[in-house]
Each structure stands twice: as structure tokens, then as C-alpha cells.
Amino acid sequence: MAGEYERALKNAKRSKRPSRRTYELLRVVADNGDPRAIYAIATWYLHGHEFTGTNFKKAAQMLRKAADAGIAEAAYDLAVSCEKGLGVKKSEKTAFRLYVRAALLGDAQSHYEVGRMYFWGLGTQRDRKIARDWFQKAESLGITG
């Protein structure tokens, strides 16, 4: 199925806007369990797309699948959804855990978000020393806020 995912990407790059064909290719690959395709479609539900519309609940379900499969960006987007209550119960504690997970999986922005959560005591104990460490790591990755 890896080849099918690459085919969907190649199809997407042919035009400025993703086509129905791109969506159909991604859907097949996602239905076969490819977490990259699941994440791609989840973002369409999250941000609204002409082929999916906006559906925060569906987005969160798909983001969880992709995050559980190790997609760092999916863990980050799911953390944002939990922090804001988009398609899931609002929970700073869950958001904090997901930001940490996303950071450990390699998402640069999540390092800053973990620092922010420690700085303000959102979903975790307030600890400004630990927050500074996370902010420094984020800055080393090119993230300033």
C-alpha cells in the first residue's frame, strides 16, 4: 500500500488544489490502514475541505488512529483538539500528555506547547524551570512561539 500512498501524493502535486481523485486514492489507502493517509484525511475533516466538510468528531477519531500509529503531527493536532474541545471532550490534561507524546515523536511545535503548559500549569503542575527547558529545546528546533 505504500505505493498507493505515493501515487495519491503524486496526484495531489499535479494541481494546486487536491482533486476528488486524490481524495479517492487517499481514502482507499486509509481504509487499508496507512496512518499517513488517515492523517491526511483527518486534516481535511479538521480544517474543512470540499470533499469532506468540517467534522471535528470524525477528525479526532482519525487523528487518534494516526497518532497511535506514531504520526507526530497527528498527536499534535489531536492535542490541539483536546485543548480546545474540538470533536472531543475538552481536557488540558489529555492535551498535555498528547503534546509530550508528539514532541517525543519529533514534532517541533509540540516542544513549545509542552513548555507553555508547564509555564501556566495547564494540564500539569506549574513548573517554570521545566518550562524553560522545553522552550529552549523548541528554540533550538526553530520554534519561538
N, C-alpha and C positions, 0 to 999 in steps of 0.2 A: 504493500500500500504506500510505501514511501515514495515510489514513483508517481503515484496518483496525486499526492500532495504537491510534489514539484510541478506536475502538469497544471494543477489548479493555480499555483503561483505564476507560472509562465503565462497562463491565460489572463490572469489579473494584470500583469505588467503590460499587456498589449494595448490597454486603453487607460485613460485617466480615471475612469470610474469602474468599479467591479461590475461585471456583467452577470446576467442570470446564469450563464454557462459556468462562470466562476463559482457562483453560489451552489449550483447543482454538483459540480465536481467536489467542492469542499464538503457538501452535505454527505455525499457517498463515503468520502474518506472519514468524516467524523462518525458516521453511523458504523463504520468498521473499527472505531476506537482510536483513531490517530489523535493524540492530545493536541497537536499543533492546529489541526483543523477544527477541533472542538473549541479551542481558544479563539481562533479567528471568527468563527460564527458567533461565539459568546459576545465578542466585542461589537458585532453588528447589532445584536439584541440590546446590549448595554447602551450604545450610543445612537441607536435608531438607524435603520438602513431601509431603503425602498423595498428590499426583498424580505425583510424580517419585521420591520417596525421596531418600536421600543417595547421591550418586555423584560423588566428588571428581574422578575422571578425566574424566568427561563434563563436569562443571562447568568444569574447567580448559580443555578444548578449546573450549567455548563462550565462556569469558571471553577466550581468546586472539583469537577471531574478532571479538568486540565491541571489545576493546582495539585491535586492528589497524584497526578502523573509526573509532577516535577517541573511544570512550566512556571517559571518565576514570575513572569508578567501576569499570569492568571491569579497567582496568590496575591500579588499586589492589588489587582483590580477587585478581587474578592474582599480584600481588607478595606478598600475604599467603600465598597458596597456595604460592608458591615458597619463601618464607622458612620455612614450616612443613612443606613436603614433602607437601602435600595434593593428590593426584592427579597430581603431577609430581615430578621429581627435586628434592630439597631443594638450593637454591642461593642463598646470600646475595648472590652477585654478580649473578645474574639478578634477584633481588628488588630489589636496589638500583637497577638500571637501570630496572626497571618502576616503582618509586616515583618516580624522577625523571621518567619519561615521564608518569605520572599527574599529578604536580604541574604539569608544563608544559601538560597538557591542562586543568588547572583544578581538580583535586581538592585541597581544602584540607588534609585529614588527611595527605596524602602529603608535604606540606612538612615536617611534624613528623617523619615517618618517615625522610625523607632526612637531616634533622638528626640523628636518633638513630643512623642507620647511620654517618654521619661521626663522631659523638661517640665511638662504641665501635669504629670501624674494622671494621664488618660489611659485607663485600662490596665494600669500598673502603678506601683509605688513611685512617687515623685523622687527622682534622683538626678540632680543636675550634673554631678560628676560623671555618671554613666552617660547622660545625655551628651555631654561634651565629647566623650569618646566616639559616640555614634555620629555626631556632627562632623568630627574630624575625619572619620572614615568616609562619610558622604562627600566631604570636600575633596578628599584625595581621589574620589571617583568622578569629580567634576560636577557634583551636585551642591548647590548653595541654598536651596530652599524650594 
